[in-house]
Amino acid sequence: MKRILAGFAICLALVLIYRSWEWTGKAKAEVESESALIASQIEQVSKLVVTEGHFAEVFSYADSRELFGPFFTADKRALVVVNARATVSYDLSAMTYRLDSVTRTLYIEEIPEPEIRIDPDIEYYDVSADYFNPFEAEDYNRVKSKVIASIEEKIENSTLKSNARNRLLSELAEFYVLTRSLGWTLVYKDQKLESLPSRDLLLE
């Protein structure tokens, strides 16, 4: 009788051990599957998020060079017409993140700074220049520098940057929705996100 009971106990123990091992294996496989799904989602949205704007400007360029004192000058001037394409972008392929499968947490560690690109199309009209003060490469460089500075100021006073942040938020929202649906936690800058990430958090 004792042998029968001992045998039964051993069989029960083996069954429990097998069940435990089977459950652990399934849980581990499930977590690995979730990790792969999140990594795949990040890979899919790891693209260049771009907001584009167009700016136009007209201004006069003038330069004078003294000849034999202030009474004689050589002048040059031009009417400059600018049409510029400006983009604000976030290269999410440069985003750094970490997946912790033990705690089921996605850590977004760093989002790259926005990149601003300005492509100006500059045309010159009514160009006049003195023989002793001709248009040179330096003049064109000055005009381009002035144009870039002016467009940068216009971008700061426009909604281009805020629109780019809004598009970035829509990409990050996909991470939040996915992690929540899988029972994972999303952490950004050591802050656990209980709701969709805010613009204020991105500006910190």
C-alpha positions as a LaTeX table, in Angstrom:
\begin{tabular}{lrrr}
\hline
Residue & $x$ (\AA) & $y$ (\AA) & $z$ (\AA) \\
\hline
Met1 & 0.00 & 0.00 & 0.00 \\
Lys2 & 2.83 & 2.36 & 0.89 \\
Arg3 & 4.50 & 1.62 & $-2.41$ \\
Ile4 & 1.28 & 2.43 & $-4.27$ \\
Leu5 & 0.91 & 5.74 & $-2.39$ \\
Ala6 & 4.57 & 6.57 & $-2.96$ \\
Gly7 & 4.21 & 5.82 & $-6.65$ \\
Phe8 & 1.09 & 7.94 & $-6.87$ \\
Ala9 & 2.86 & 10.84 & $-5.12$ \\
Ile10 & 5.80 & 10.58 & $-7.49$ \\
Cys11 & 3.51 & 10.56 & $-10.52$ \\
Leu12 & 1.57 & 13.57 & $-9.16$ \\
Ala13 & 4.82 & 15.44 & $-8.55$ \\
Leu14 & 6.02 & 14.68 & $-12.08$ \\
Val15 & 2.72 & 15.87 & $-13.55$ \\
Leu16 & 2.88 & 19.11 & $-11.55$ \\
Ile17 & 6.49 & 19.69 & $-12.57$ \\
Tyr18 & 5.61 & 19.07 & $-16.21$ \\
Arg19 & 2.59 & 21.38 & $-16.00$ \\
Ser20 & 4.73 & 24.08 & $-14.38$ \\
Trp21 & 7.42 & 23.68 & $-17.01$ \\
Glu22 & 4.79 & 23.73 & $-19.79$ \\
Trp23 & 3.14 & 26.90 & $-18.36$ \\
Thr24 & 6.52 & 28.63 & $-17.95$ \\
Gly25 & 7.44 & 27.75 & $-21.50$ \\
Lys26 & 4.17 & 29.10 & $-22.85$ \\
Ala27 & 4.49 & 32.30 & $-20.80$ \\
Lys28 & 8.05 & 32.78 & $-21.99$ \\
Ala29 & 7.04 & 32.18 & $-25.61$ \\
Glu30 & 4.17 & 34.65 & $-25.23$ \\
Val31 & 6.45 & 37.38 & $-23.83$ \\
Glu32 & 8.99 & 36.77 & $-26.60$ \\
Ser33 & 6.20 & 36.99 & $-29.17$ \\
Glu34 & 4.98 & 40.29 & $-27.66$ \\
Ser35 & 8.55 & 41.67 & $-27.63$ \\
Ala36 & 8.96 & 40.77 & $-31.29$ \\
Leu37 & 5.62 & 42.39 & $-32.14$ \\
Ile38 & 6.55 & 45.66 & $-30.36$ \\
Ala39 & 10.01 & 45.70 & $-31.98$ \\
Ser40 & 8.37 & 45.12 & $-35.37$ \\
Gln41 & 5.93 & 47.98 & $-34.77$ \\
Ile42 & 8.78 & 50.34 & $-33.83$ \\
Glu43 & 10.62 & 49.29 & $-36.97$ \\
Gln44 & 7.59 & 50.08 & $-39.11$ \\
Val45 & 7.17 & 53.62 & $-37.76$ \\
Ser46 & 10.90 & 54.32 & $-37.60$ \\
Lys47 & 10.76 & 56.69 & $-40.51$ \\
Leu48 & 11.27 & 60.34 & $-41.22$ \\
Val49 & 8.30 & 62.33 & $-39.92$ \\
Val50 & 8.21 & 65.46 & $-42.06$ \\
Thr51 & 6.16 & 68.64 & $-42.02$ \\
Glu52 & 6.62 & 70.94 & $-45.00$ \\
Gly53 & 6.06 & 74.65 & $-45.50$ \\
His54 & 6.59 & 77.19 & $-48.29$ \\
Phe55 & 7.75 & 80.76 & $-47.82$ \\
Ala56 & 8.09 & 83.69 & $-50.23$ \\
Glu57 & 10.00 & 86.92 & $-49.77$ \\
Val58 & 11.11 & 89.92 & $-51.80$ \\
Phe59 & 13.87 & 92.29 & $-50.71$ \\
Ser60 & 16.48 & 94.65 & $-52.11$ \\
Tyr61 & 20.19 & 94.02 & $-51.93$ \\
Ala62 & 22.61 & 96.94 & $-52.17$ \\
Asp63 & 26.30 & 97.49 & $-51.62$ \\
Ser64 & 28.56 & 100.52 & $-52.06$ \\
Arg65 & 32.33 & 100.74 & $-52.29$ \\
Glu66 & 34.19 & 104.01 & $-51.78$ \\
Leu67 & 36.57 & 105.14 & $-54.49$ \\
Phe68 & 39.10 & 107.80 & $-53.59$ \\
Gly69 & 37.16 & 108.75 & $-50.46$ \\
Pro70 & 33.43 & 109.04 & $-49.64$ \\
Phe71 & 32.69 & 111.42 & $-52.54$ \\
Phe72 & 33.03 & 108.75 & $-55.22$ \\
Thr73 & 31.34 & 105.38 & $-54.79$ \\
Ala74 & 30.80 & 102.29 & $-56.90$ \\
Asp75 & 27.32 & 100.90 & $-56.27$ \\
Lys76 & 25.58 & 97.64 & $-56.99$ \\
Arg77 & 22.03 & 96.58 & $-56.26$ \\
Ala78 & 19.47 & 93.94 & $-57.13$ \\
Leu79 & 15.89 & 92.98 & $-56.43$ \\
Val80 & 15.85 & 89.52 & $-54.88$ \\
Val81 & 12.81 & 87.22 & $-55.09$ \\
Val82 & 12.85 & 84.12 & $-52.89$ \\
Asn83 & 10.63 & 81.04 & $-52.91$ \\
Ala84 & 11.75 & 78.59 & $-50.26$ \\
Arg85 & 10.69 & 75.09 & $-49.27$ \\
Ala86 & 11.26 & 74.38 & $-45.59$ \\
Thr87 & 10.87 & 71.07 & $-43.76$ \\
Val88 & 10.89 & 70.14 & $-40.09$ \\
Ser89 & 11.53 & 66.44 & $-39.55$ \\
Tyr90 & 12.13 & 63.81 & $-36.87$ \\
Asp91 & 14.31 & 60.89 & $-37.89$ \\
Leu92 & 12.76 & 58.14 & $-35.78$ \\
Ser93 & 15.34 & 55.65 & $-37.01$ \\
Ala94 & 17.71 & 57.47 & $-34.62$ \\
Met95 & 15.34 & 56.96 & $-31.67$ \\
Thr96 & 16.83 & 54.82 & $-28.88$ \\
Tyr97 & 14.64 & 52.40 & $-26.94$ \\
Arg98 & 14.89 & 49.34 & $-24.73$ \\
Leu99 & 12.52 & 46.39 & $-24.28$ \\
Asp100 & 12.42 & 44.76 & $-20.83$ \\
Ser101 & 10.62 & 41.44 & $-21.29$ \\
Val102 & 10.83 & 40.63 & $-17.56$ \\
Thr103 & 8.79 & 43.65 & $-16.44$ \\
Arg104 & 7.01 & 43.95 & $-19.80$ \\
Thr105 & 8.14 & 47.54 & $-20.24$ \\
Leu106 & 9.06 & 49.55 & $-23.34$ \\
Tyr107 & 11.54 & 52.30 & $-22.48$ \\
Ile108 & 11.82 & 55.10 & $-25.04$ \\
Glu109 & 15.12 & 56.59 & $-23.97$ \\
Glu110 & 15.73 & 59.38 & $-26.46$ \\
Ile111 & 13.95 & 61.01 & $-29.38$ \\
Pro112 & 16.18 & 62.93 & $-31.81$ \\
Glu113 & 15.94 & 66.69 & $-32.04$ \\
Pro114 & 13.94 & 68.07 & $-34.98$ \\
Glu115 & 15.92 & 68.73 & $-38.14$ \\
Ile116 & 15.20 & 71.91 & $-40.10$ \\
Arg117 & 16.04 & 72.05 & $-43.79$ \\
Ile118 & 15.61 & 75.09 & $-46.01$ \\
Asp119 & 15.87 & 74.88 & $-49.80$ \\
Pro120 & 15.65 & 78.42 & $-51.23$ \\
Asp121 & 15.07 & 79.24 & $-54.88$ \\
Ile122 & 16.64 & 82.69 & $-55.32$ \\
Glu123 & 16.13 & 84.84 & $-58.40$ \\
Tyr124 & 17.74 & 88.23 & $-59.11$ \\
Tyr125 & 16.01 & 91.08 & $-60.99$ \\
Asp126 & 17.04 & 94.62 & $-61.94$ \\
Val127 & 20.66 & 93.84 & $-61.28$ \\
Ser128 & 22.96 & 96.84 & $-61.68$ \\
Ala129 & 26.64 & 96.97 & $-60.80$ \\
Asp130 & 29.53 & 99.35 & $-61.33$ \\
Tyr131 & 32.64 & 98.26 & $-63.16$ \\
Phe132 & 34.65 & 98.83 & $-59.97$ \\
Asn133 & 32.16 & 96.97 & $-57.78$ \\
Pro134 & 30.80 & 93.95 & $-59.71$ \\
Phe135 & 28.63 & 91.18 & $-58.33$ \\
Glu136 & 30.87 & 88.45 & $-56.95$ \\
Ala137 & 30.48 & 85.07 & $-55.21$ \\
Glu138 & 30.64 & 86.83 & $-51.86$ \\
Asp139 & 27.52 & 88.84 & $-52.71$ \\
Tyr140 & 25.55 & 85.71 & $-53.55$ \\
Asn141 & 26.70 & 84.08 & $-50.32$ \\
Arg142 & 25.57 & 87.14 & $-48.35$ \\
Val143 & 22.17 & 87.05 & $-50.00$ \\
Lys144 & 21.76 & 83.34 & $-49.29$ \\
Ser145 & 22.78 & 83.80 & $-45.64$ \\
Lys146 & 20.27 & 86.62 & $-45.28$ \\
Val147 & 17.56 & 84.49 & $-46.89$ \\
Ile148 & 18.24 & 81.49 & $-44.61$ \\
Ala149 & 18.19 & 83.69 & $-41.49$ \\
Ser150 & 14.92 & 85.29 & $-42.58$ \\
Ile151 & 13.25 & 81.94 & $-43.32$ \\
Glu152 & 14.44 & 80.52 & $-39.98$ \\
Glu153 & 12.78 & 83.44 & $-38.23$ \\
Lys154 & 9.59 & 82.86 & $-40.20$ \\
Ile155 & 9.62 & 79.18 & $-39.21$ \\
Glu156 & 9.91 & 80.12 & $-35.53$ \\
Asn157 & 6.87 & 82.40 & $-35.89$ \\
Ser158 & 4.85 & 79.84 & $-37.86$ \\
Thr159 & 3.06 & 76.62 & $-36.90$ \\
Leu160 & 5.55 & 74.44 & $-38.76$ \\
Lys161 & 7.34 & 73.17 & $-35.64$ \\
Ser162 & 4.15 & 72.58 & $-33.68$ \\
Asn163 & 2.67 & 70.69 & $-36.64$ \\
Ala164 & 5.79 & 68.51 & $-36.74$ \\
Arg165 & 5.45 & 67.77 & $-33.01$ \\
Asn166 & 1.80 & 66.82 & $-33.54$ \\
Arg167 & 2.80 & 64.37 & $-36.26$ \\
Leu168 & 5.47 & 62.96 & $-33.94$ \\
Leu169 & 2.82 & 62.50 & $-31.24$ \\
Ser170 & 0.64 & 60.51 & $-33.62$ \\
Glu171 & 3.57 & 58.13 & $-34.21$ \\
Leu172 & 4.29 & 57.75 & $-30.47$ \\
Ala173 & 0.59 & 57.16 & $-29.82$ \\
Glu174 & 0.88 & 53.93 & $-31.83$ \\
Phe175 & 3.46 & 52.64 & $-29.33$ \\
Tyr176 & 1.21 & 53.57 & $-26.42$ \\
Val177 & $-1.87$ & 51.86 & $-27.87$ \\
Leu178 & 0.08 & 48.71 & $-28.72$ \\
Thr179 & 1.80 & 48.38 & $-25.34$ \\
Arg180 & $-1.47$ & 48.98 & $-23.47$ \\
Ser181 & $-3.28$ & 46.36 & $-25.54$ \\
Leu182 & $-0.60$ & 43.78 & $-24.68$ \\
Gly183 & $-0.51$ & 44.68 & $-21.00$ \\
Trp184 & 2.91 & 46.33 & $-21.27$ \\
Thr185 & 4.03 & 49.64 & $-19.78$ \\
Leu186 & 5.43 & 52.55 & $-21.81$ \\
Val187 & 8.09 & 54.70 & $-20.13$ \\
Tyr188 & 9.57 & 57.88 & $-21.62$ \\
Lys189 & 12.30 & 59.89 & $-19.87$ \\
Asp190 & 11.83 & 57.79 & $-16.71$ \\
Gln191 & 8.15 & 58.74 & $-16.65$ \\
Lys192 & 5.53 & 56.02 & $-16.80$ \\
Leu193 & 2.86 & 57.04 & $-19.29$ \\
Glu194 & $-0.68$ & 56.46 & $-18.05$ \\
Ser195 & $-2.13$ & 58.29 & $-21.04$ \\
Leu196 & $-1.06$ & 59.37 & $-24.51$ \\
Pro197 & 2.23 & 61.33 & $-24.48$ \\
Ser198 & 1.76 & 65.10 & $-24.36$ \\
Arg199 & 3.48 & 67.87 & $-26.30$ \\
Asp200 & 4.79 & 69.29 & $-23.02$ \\
Leu201 & 6.63 & 66.05 & $-22.34$ \\
Leu202 & 8.33 & 66.23 & $-25.75$ \\
Leu203 & 9.51 & 69.75 & $-25.04$ \\
Glu204 & 11.23 & 68.87 & $-21.76$ \\
\hline
\end{tabular}
